Amino acid sequence: MNNRSVEEKARSFLERRGVKFLLGKGVKKVEEGVAQLEGGDRIEFSAAA
């Protein structure tokens, strides 16, 4: 299995579970429940440990 195939399978697996990928945008700051991206966009999230 090549790296591309592994990447595609992993991404597909995570997307089916609700993970969203934002490529090409850096994270400037993370606070509880909110990530601020470079450019000013904010993304709310919840995570369980």
C-alpha positions in Angstrom: 0.0 0.0 0.0 1.5 3.3 -1.0 1.5 6.5 1.1 -1.2 8.2 -1.0 -3.5 5.2 -0.6 -3.0 5.2 3.2 -3.6 9.0 3.3 -6.9 8.7 1.4 -8.1 5.8 3.5 -7.3 7.6 6.8 -8.9 10.9 5.6 -12.1 9.0 4.4 -12.3 7.2 7.7 -12.1 10.4 9.7 -14.5 12.4 7.4 -17.1 9.7 7.9 -16.8 10.4 11.6 -17.3 14.1 11.3 -13.8 15.4 11.1 -13.4 18.3 8.7 -10.1 19.2 7.0 -9.1 22.8 6.3 -5.8 22.7 4.3 -3.6 25.6 3.7 -4.8 27.6 6.8 -2.6 28.1 9.8 -3.8 28.1 13.3 -2.9 31.4 15.1 -4.4 30.7 18.5 -6.3 28.0 20.3 -8.6 28.7 23.3 -11.1 26.5 25.0 -13.5 25.5 22.3 -12.3 27.9 19.6 -9.4 27.9 17.2 -8.5 31.2 15.5 -7.0 30.8 12.1 -4.6 33.1 10.3 -6.8 35.6 8.4 -9.2 35.9 11.3 -11.6 32.9 10.7 -12.7 31.2 14.0 -13.7 27.6 14.3 -15.6 26.3 17.3 -14.9 22.7 18.3 -15.5 20.2 21.1 -13.0 17.5 22.0 -13.2 14.7 24.4 -10.0 13.3 26.0 
